[in-house]
Amino acid sequence: MTIPSPTIPNPANPARERPQDYVLRRVTERRVRLIRLWFTDVAGQLKSFAISPAELEAAFEQGMVFDGSSIEGFSRVAEADMVALPDPETFELMPARNGNGEDISARMFCDITGADGTPFDGDPRGVLRRVMDRARAAGYTFYVAPEMEYFLFEPDRVDGRPVPLDAGSYFDLTTADIASDIRHRTLSALETMGIPVEYSFHEDAPSQHEIDLRYADALTMADSVMTFRLLVREIAFEHGVHATFMPKPLAGVQGSGMHTHMSLFADGRNAFSDPSSADGLSDVARGFVAGLLSHAREITAVTNQLVNSYKRLIAGYEAPVAISWARSNRAALIRVPPTRNEGEEATRVEYRAPDPACNPYLAFAVILAAGLKGIEESYELPPETPPSITGYSDHGGPAYGHHLPASLDEALDEMEGSALVAETLGQHLFRWFLRNKRREWSSYQTQVTQFELDNYFAAV
């Protein structure tokens, strides 16, 4: 993983003119016909509406009013008016959908306020911004680089089950040209939108793919993850294929994770690195990892927010189970990858629990909050997991230390008692998240699954 210097200027705006002026000029020069304004609801679903170039200047100055009561987790009908303020730093041209490039549109992410202009407590982007401001006040900038895994399936299911496009495995160069074409198109679209990629390849499971995004600050990366998921789905759809970020769409093979590499920078240097220490980790890094380990159970409902997420977090499928850390043990929740010859800037930790169906703003926010807590309160890092430990012992219990929640229900119980998560998310969002996910769990409990029918219908 290559970590960029925090001091590198934006090459798209070398003169550093006012961001709003830069966007207005670009819209005129490129003859942009439509500007799409994006934001997310609490569950991490992308929301969008479009404005014409004629409305753009007013949008920068006053924002665009919309009905917040229609958005999950936003406002009640009695306080419905919300305002979307476009962030000019997120302006990017959308990839053209036709060959002549005439239908040019652009997108910007928005920050959400109330009608009176005060930041809205339920805006996931605002939650992450608040935690990053806390880190900045302590002298740190938070950088992340997620590994995005997903599946491609045939558009129609057979007997209700998804049908993979191929039977490939890790790093396979498959003969299913359509999957390679889709991945190539996706990489081109990401590059067009200023989202740099480090690796792309076929993952371990049939029809599973991985694209690793290059380091950026956490807010920029959360925007990139939202853009990534949309582009992957749209490009797959154009090829007559279904893309899904569902954590565990197939039984018997590994699921899709969002392993997230992260580091803190201070004064332009990697605060996780200490070449004079025996393991190369600074006290800051050790406190950060200890904070993540200590609060892992509390934040898992946010990093793994679906009922299906916990079908992935089981032993035997390269997903973490035990709350532990290691350098060479990939069964650990937190891994400290070797830096090879990359230098001090490449020192980082990898948090392996999150899946790609999470709300990235909230996931990065609780991860950073847990790490900062460990630094601020000088948490002690427990011993490293031995390489021989694989997550569960022969008798079925956790083989090393505590374990992650085994279900969404258990994760919500842990979250509900967490002062750290409540403070990080804010009371509005904290209460809504718990209420919404409790409903999801309750609905799941009433379902009769195919497993139950297959095993019990004729047998009892």
C-alpha positions as CSV (number, residue, x, y, z in Angstrom):
1,M,0.0,0.0,0.0
2,T,1.4,3.4,-1.0
3,I,0.5,6.3,1.2
4,P,0.5,9.7,-0.4
5,S,2.1,12.7,1.2
6,P,-0.6,14.8,2.9
7,T,1.1,17.9,1.4
8,I,0.6,17.0,-2.3
9,P,-1.6,19.7,-4.0
10,N,-4.6,18.9,-6.0
11,P,-3.3,18.6,-9.6
12,A,-6.7,19.3,-11.0
13,N,-6.7,22.8,-9.5
14,P,-3.0,23.9,-9.6
15,A,-3.8,27.6,-9.2
16,R,-5.8,26.8,-6.0
17,E,-8.6,29.2,-6.9
18,R,-11.6,29.2,-4.7
19,P,-13.2,25.7,-5.0
20,Q,-16.6,27.1,-5.9
21,D,-15.1,29.2,-8.7
22,Y,-13.1,26.2,-9.9
23,V,-16.2,24.1,-10.2
24,L,-18.2,26.9,-11.9
25,R,-15.4,27.3,-14.4
26,R,-15.1,23.6,-15.1
27,V,-18.9,23.3,-15.6
28,T,-18.8,26.0,-18.2
29,E,-15.6,24.8,-20.0
30,R,-16.8,21.2,-20.2
31,R,-20.4,22.1,-21.1
32,V,-21.8,20.0,-18.2
33,R,-25.5,19.6,-18.6
34,L,-26.4,18.2,-15.2
35,I,-24.9,18.2,-11.8
36,R,-25.9,15.3,-9.5
37,L,-25.9,16.1,-5.8
38,W,-25.2,13.0,-3.7
39,F,-25.6,12.2,0.0
40,T,-26.3,9.0,2.0
41,D,-29.0,8.0,4.5
42,V,-28.1,6.4,7.8
43,A,-28.1,2.9,6.3
44,G,-25.5,4.0,3.7
45,Q,-27.8,4.1,0.7
46,L,-26.8,6.7,-1.8
47,K,-29.4,9.4,-2.5
48,S,-29.3,11.8,-5.4
49,F,-31.0,14.6,-7.1
50,A,-29.9,16.7,-10.1
51,I,-29.7,20.4,-10.8
52,S,-28.9,22.4,-13.9
53,P,-25.7,24.6,-14.2
54,A,-27.9,27.7,-13.9
55,E,-28.8,26.7,-10.3
56,L,-25.2,25.8,-9.2
57,E,-24.1,29.1,-7.9
58,A,-27.2,29.5,-5.7
59,A,-26.6,25.9,-4.5
60,F,-23.2,26.8,-3.2
61,E,-24.4,29.9,-1.5
62,Q,-27.7,28.7,0.0
63,G,-27.9,25.0,-0.5
64,M,-30.8,23.0,-2.0
65,V,-33.9,22.3,0.2
66,F,-35.4,18.8,0.2
67,D,-37.9,16.8,2.2
68,G,-35.9,15.1,4.9
69,S,-38.9,13.1,6.2
70,S,-38.7,11.0,3.1
71,I,-35.1,9.9,3.9
72,E,-34.4,7.0,6.3
73,G,-33.1,8.3,9.6
74,F,-33.4,12.0,8.8
75,S,-36.3,14.0,10.1
76,R,-40.0,13.7,11.1
77,V,-42.7,15.2,9.0
78,A,-43.1,18.2,11.4
79,E,-39.4,19.2,10.7
80,A,-39.2,18.0,7.2
81,D,-37.1,20.7,5.4
82,M,-33.4,19.8,5.1
83,V,-30.7,21.6,3.1
84,A,-28.0,19.9,1.0
85,L,-24.9,21.9,0.7
86,P,-22.7,20.7,-2.2
87,D,-19.0,20.2,-1.3
88,P,-17.0,21.7,-4.2
89,E,-13.9,19.7,-3.3
90,T,-15.8,16.5,-4.3
91,F,-16.6,17.7,-7.9
92,E,-15.9,15.1,-10.5
93,L,-17.2,14.5,-14.1
94,M,-19.2,11.3,-14.5
95,P,-18.0,8.8,-17.0
96,A,-19.8,9.3,-20.4
97,R,-22.5,6.8,-21.1
98,N,-22.3,7.2,-24.9
99,G,-19.4,7.3,-27.4
100,N,-19.6,11.0,-28.4
101,G,-19.3,12.4,-24.9
102,E,-22.2,14.9,-25.4
103,D,-24.2,13.8,-22.4
104,I,-21.8,15.3,-19.8
105,S,-22.8,15.2,-16.1
106,A,-20.9,15.7,-12.9
107,R,-21.4,14.8,-9.2
108,M,-20.7,16.4,-5.9
109,F,-21.3,15.1,-2.4
110,C,-23.3,17.2,0.0
111,D,-23.3,18.1,3.7
112,I,-26.7,18.2,5.2
113,T,-28.0,20.9,7.5
114,G,-31.3,21.8,9.0
115,A,-33.4,24.7,7.6
116,D,-31.7,27.1,10.0
117,G,-28.2,26.2,8.6
118,T,-27.0,24.2,11.6
119,P,-25.3,20.9,10.8
120,F,-27.7,17.9,10.9
121,D,-26.9,15.4,13.6
122,G,-28.1,12.5,11.4
123,D,-25.8,13.2,8.5
124,P,-23.3,10.3,8.2
125,R,-20.8,12.4,6.4
126,G,-21.0,15.0,9.2
127,V,-20.4,12.2,11.8
128,L,-17.1,11.3,10.1
129,R,-16.1,14.9,9.7
130,R,-16.6,15.5,13.5
131,V,-14.4,12.6,14.5
132,M,-11.8,13.6,12.0
133,D,-11.9,17.1,13.4
134,R,-11.2,15.6,16.8
135,A,-8.2,13.7,15.4
136,R,-7.0,16.9,13.7
137,A,-7.2,18.8,17.0
138,A,-4.9,16.2,18.5
139,G,-2.5,16.6,15.5
140,Y,-3.5,13.6,13.4
141,T,-4.9,13.0,9.9
142,F,-6.6,9.7,9.4
143,Y,-5.8,7.8,6.2
144,V,-7.5,4.6,5.0
145,A,-7.2,2.2,2.1
146,P,-10.0,-0.4,1.8
147,E,-9.9,-3.7,-0.1
148,M,-13.3,-3.8,-1.9
149,E,-14.6,-7.3,-2.5
150,Y,-17.8,-8.1,-4.4
151,F,-19.5,-10.8,-6.5
152,L,-20.8,-10.8,-10.1
153,F,-23.8,-13.1,-10.9
154,E,-26.0,-14.0,-13.7
155,P,-29.0,-11.7,-13.8
156,D,-31.5,-14.5,-13.1
157,R,-31.4,-16.9,-10.1
158,V,-32.0,-20.6,-10.3
159,D,-34.3,-22.0,-7.6
160,G,-33.8,-18.7,-5.8
161,R,-30.0,-19.1,-5.6
162,P,-27.5,-16.8,-7.3
163,V,-25.6,-18.2,-10.3
164,P,-21.8,-17.3,-10.5
165,L,-20.3,-16.3,-13.8
166,D,-17.3,-18.5,-13.3
167,A,-15.7,-21.1,-11.1
168,G,-12.4,-19.2,-10.7
169,S,-10.3,-18.9,-7.6
170,Y,-7.6,-16.5,-6.2
171,F,-5.7,-14.6,-8.9
172,D,-7.2,-16.8,-11.6
173,L,-7.2,-15.4,-15.1
174,T,-10.6,-16.7,-16.0
175,T,-11.9,-17.5,-19.5
176,A,-15.2,-15.7,-18.7
177,D,-14.3,-12.6,-20.7
178,I,-17.3,-10.7,-19.6
179,A,-16.0,-10.6,-16.0
180,S,-12.6,-9.3,-17.1
181,D,-14.3,-6.7,-19.4
182,I,-16.4,-5.5,-16.5
183,R,-13.5,-5.1,-14.2
184,H,-11.5,-3.3,-16.9
185,R,-14.4,-0.9,-17.5
186,T,-14.7,-0.4,-13.7
187,L,-11.1,0.5,-13.4
188,S,-11.3,3.0,-16.3
189,A,-14.4,4.6,-14.7
190,L,-12.8,4.9,-11.3
191,E,-9.7,6.6,-12.9
192,T,-12.0,9.0,-14.8
193,M,-13.5,10.0,-11.5
194,G,-10.2,10.6,-9.7
195,I,-10.3,7.4,-7.6
196,P,-6.9,5.7,-7.8
197,V,-6.6,1.9,-7.7
198,E,-3.7,-0.1,-6.4
199,Y,-4.7,-3.7,-7.2
200,S,-7.5,-5.6,-9.0
201,F,-7.9,-9.4,-9.3
202,H,-10.2,-12.4,-9.1
203,E,-10.7,-13.3,-5.5
204,D,-10.9,-16.8,-3.9
205,A,-14.6,-17.6,-4.4
206,P,-16.4,-18.3,-7.7
207,S,-17.2,-15.0,-9.5
208,Q,-15.7,-12.9,-6.6
209,H,-13.6,-9.9,-7.4
210,E,-11.4,-7.5,-5.4
211,I,-10.3,-3.9,-6.2
212,D,-8.0,-2.2,-3.7
213,L,-8.3,1.5,-3.5
214,R,-5.2,3.7,-2.9
215,Y,-4.8,5.5,0.4
216,A,-6.7,8.8,1.0
217,D,-8.0,10.6,4.0
218,A,-11.0,8.9,5.5
219,L,-13.7,11.4,4.3
220,T,-12.4,11.4,0.8
221,M,-12.3,7.6,0.9
222,A,-15.8,7.2,2.2
223,D,-17.0,9.4,-0.7
224,S,-14.9,7.1,-3.0
225,V,-16.5,3.9,-1.6
226,M,-20.0,5.2,-2.2
227,T,-18.9,6.1,-5.8
228,F,-17.2,2.8,-6.2
229,R,-20.3,0.8,-5.3
230,L,-22.5,2.7,-7.7
231,L,-20.0,2.4,-10.6
232,V,-19.6,-1.4,-10.0
233,R,-23.4,-1.9,-10.1
234,E,-24.0,0.3,-13.1
235,I,-21.3,-1.2,-15.2
236,A,-22.3,-4.7,-14.3
237,F,-25.9,-3.8,-15.3
238,E,-24.8,-2.5,-18.6
239,H,-23.2,-5.9,-19.3
240,G,-26.4,-7.8,-18.3
241,V,-24.8,-9.0,-15.0
242,H,-25.8,-8.4,-11.4
243,A,-23.2,-7.1,-8.9
244,T,-23.7,-7.4,-5.2
245,F,-21.8,-6.3,-2.1
246,M,-23.8,-8.7,0.1
247,P,-21.3,-10.0,2.6
248,K,-22.2,-13.7,2.2
249,P,-24.3,-14.5,-1.0
250,L,-23.0,-18.1,-1.3
251,A,-22.8,-20.8,1.3
252,G,-19.6,-22.9,1.5
253,V,-17.2,-20.3,0.2
254,Q,-15.7,-17.1,1.7
255,G,-17.7,-13.9,1.8
256,S,-16.9,-10.4,0.8
257,G,-15.0,-8.3,3.3
258,M,-13.7,-4.7,3.3
259,H,-10.4,-5.1,4.9
260,T,-9.3,-1.6,5.8
261,H,-5.7,-0.5,6.0
262,M,-5.2,2.6,8.1
263,S,-2.6,5.0,9.6
264,L,-2.4,8.3,11.3
265,F,-0.2,11.1,10.0
266,A,1.2,13.9,12.2
267,D,3.2,16.8,10.8
268,G,3.6,15.1,7.4
269,R,5.0,11.9,9.0
270,N,3.5,8.5,9.7
271,A,2.6,8.5,13.4
272,F,2.4,4.7,13.4
273,S,6.1,4.2,12.6
274,D,8.9,4.1,15.1
275,P,12.1,2.6,13.5
276,S,13.8,2.5,16.9
277,S,11.2,0.1,18.4
278,A,11.6,-3.6,18.2
279,D,8.6,-4.1,16.1
280,G,8.7,-0.8,14.2
281,L,5.4,0.4,15.8
282,S,5.1,3.6,17.7
283,D,3.3,4.1,21.0
284,V,0.6,5.9,19.0
285,A,0.1,2.8,16.8
286,R,0.1,0.5,19.8
287,G,-2.5,2.6,21.6
288,F,-4.6,2.8,18.4
289,V,-4.6,-1.0,18.0
290,A,-5.4,-1.5,21.7
291,G,-8.3,0.9,21.4
292,L,-9.7,-1.0,18.4
293,L,-9.3,-4.4,20.2
294,S,-10.9,-3.1,23.4
295,H,-14.0,-1.6,21.6
296,A,-14.3,-4.1,18.7
297,R,-17.4,-5.8,20.0
298,E,-19.1,-2.4,20.5
299,I,-18.5,-1.1,16.9
300,T,-19.2,-4.3,15.0
301,A,-22.9,-3.5,14.5
302,V,-21.7,-0.5,12.6
303,T,-18.9,-2.1,10.6
304,N,-21.1,-5.2,9.9
305,Q,-24.7,-3.9,9.8
306,L,-26.7,-6.7,8.1
307,V,-28.1,-10.0,9.4
308,N,-26.1,-11.5,6.6
309,S,-22.9,-10.0,7.8
310,Y,-22.6,-12.6,10.5
311,K,-22.8,-15.5,8.0
312,R,-19.3,-14.2,6.9
313,L,-17.8,-13.8,10.4
314,I,-17.3,-17.5,11.1
315,A,-14.2,-19.6,11.4
316,G,-12.8,-21.4,8.3
317,Y,-13.5,-18.8,5.6
318,E,-10.6,-16.2,6.1
319,A,-12.8,-13.9,8.2
320,P,-11.9,-12.8,11.7
321,V,-13.6,-14.4,14.7
322,A,-11.2,-13.9,17.7
323,I,-10.5,-10.3,18.9
324,S,-6.7,-10.4,18.5
325,W,-3.8,-8.9,16.5
326,A,-0.8,-10.3,14.7
327,R,1.7,-9.7,12.0
328,S,1.6,-13.0,10.1
329,N,-1.7,-14.5,11.3
330,R,-4.5,-13.7,8.9
331,A,-7.1,-15.2,11.3
332,A,-6.5,-12.2,13.6
333,L,-9.0,-9.3,13.6
334,I,-6.1,-6.8,13.3
335,R,-3.0,-7.5,11.2
336,V,0.2,-5.4,11.0
337,P,1.4,-6.1,7.4
338,P,5.1,-6.1,6.6
339,T,6.3,-3.0,4.9
340,R,9.0,-4.7,2.8
341,N,11.1,-1.9,1.3
342,E,8.3,0.7,1.3
343,G,9.8,2.8,4.1
344,E,8.3,4.3,7.3
345,E,5.4,5.9,5.5
346,A,4.0,2.4,4.7
347,T,3.6,1.3,8.4
348,R,-0.1,0.6,8.9
349,V,-2.6,-1.7,10.5
350,E,-5.3,-3.7,8.7
351,Y,-8.8,-4.0,10.4
352,R,-10.3,-7.1,8.8
353,A,-13.9,-7.1,10.2
354,P,-15.8,-4.6,8.1
355,D,-17.8,-5.7,5.0
356,P,-18.6,-3.7,1.9
357,A,-22.3,-3.4,2.8
358,C,-21.5,-1.0,5.7
359,N,-22.0,2.7,5.7
360,P,-18.4,3.8,5.2
361,Y,-18.8,7.2,6.9
362,L,-20.1,5.6,10.1
363,A,-17.7,2.6,9.9
364,F,-14.6,4.8,9.5
365,A,-15.9,7.1,12.2
366,V,-16.3,4.4,14.9
367,I,-13.0,2.8,13.9
368,L,-11.2,6.1,14.3
369,A,-13.0,6.9,17.6
370,A,-12.0,3.6,19.1
371,G,-8.4,4.1,18.0
372,L,-8.2,7.6,19.4
373,K,-9.7,6.4,22.7
374,G,-6.8,3.9,23.0
375,I,-4.3,6.6,22.3
376,E,-5.8,9.2,24.6
377,E,-6.2,6.8,27.5
378,S,-2.9,4.9,26.9
379,Y,-4.6,1.5,26.5
380,E,-2.1,-1.4,26.9
381,L,-1.7,-3.6,23.8
382,P,-2.2,-7.3,24.6
383,P,0.2,-9.9,23.4
384,E,0.3,-10.8,19.8
385,T,-1.6,-13.8,18.6
386,P,0.7,-16.8,17.9
387,P,0.9,-17.9,14.3
388,S,-0.6,-21.3,15.1
389,I,-3.9,-19.9,16.3
390,T,-6.6,-20.0,13.7
391,G,-9.5,-18.4,15.5
392,Y,-11.4,-21.3,17.2
393,S,-10.2,-24.2,19.2
394,D,-11.3,-27.8,18.7
395,H,-14.1,-27.5,21.2
396,G,-15.7,-24.6,19.4
397,G,-14.8,-21.7,21.7
398,P,-12.6,-18.7,20.9
399,A,-9.0,-19.9,20.8
400,Y,-7.5,-16.6,21.8
401,G,-9.1,-13.9,23.9
402,H,-12.7,-12.7,23.2
403,H,-14.6,-13.1,20.0
404,L,-16.6,-10.8,17.8
405,P,-20.4,-10.9,18.1
406,A,-21.9,-14.0,16.4
407,S,-25.1,-12.3,15.3
408,L,-26.6,-8.9,14.6
409,D,-28.7,-9.2,17.7
410,E,-25.6,-9.8,19.9
411,A,-23.8,-6.9,18.1
412,L,-26.7,-4.5,18.8
413,D,-26.7,-5.5,22.5
414,E,-23.0,-4.5,22.6
415,M,-23.5,-1.3,20.7
416,E,-26.5,-0.3,22.9
417,G,-24.3,-0.3,26.0
418,S,-21.4,1.6,24.3
419,A,-20.8,5.2,25.5
420,L,-18.1,5.5,22.8
421,V,-20.5,4.6,19.9
422,A,-23.3,6.8,21.3
423,E,-20.9,9.8,21.6
424,T,-19.4,9.2,18.1
425,L,-22.7,8.8,16.3
426,G,-24.7,11.3,18.3
427,Q,-28.0,10.5,20.0
428,H,-30.2,11.1,16.9
429,L,-28.3,8.7,14.7
430,F,-27.5,6.2,17.6
431,R,-31.1,5.7,18.5
432,W,-32.3,5.5,14.9
433,F,-29.7,2.9,14.0
434,L,-30.5,0.7,17.0
435,R,-34.3,1.0,16.4
436,N,-34.0,0.2,12.6
437,K,-31.6,-2.7,13.1
438,R,-33.7,-4.2,15.9
439,R,-36.6,-4.2,13.4
440,E,-34.4,-5.9,10.8
441,W,-33.4,-8.6,13.3
442,S,-37.0,-9.1,14.4
443,S,-38.1,-9.5,10.8
444,Y,-35.4,-12.0,10.2
445,Q,-36.4,-14.1,13.2
446,T,-39.9,-14.6,11.7
447,Q,-38.6,-16.1,8.4
448,V,-38.6,-19.8,7.5
449,T,-35.4,-20.4,5.6
450,Q,-34.6,-22.9,2.8
451,F,-32.2,-24.6,5.2
452,E,-35.0,-25.3,7.6
453,L,-37.3,-26.6,4.9
454,D,-34.5,-28.8,3.5
455,N,-33.6,-30.3,6.8
456,Y,-36.8,-30.5,8.8
457,F,-39.9,-30.5,6.5
458,A,-39.7,-34.2,5.6
459,A,-37.7,-35.4,8.6
460,V,-40.0,-34.4,11.5
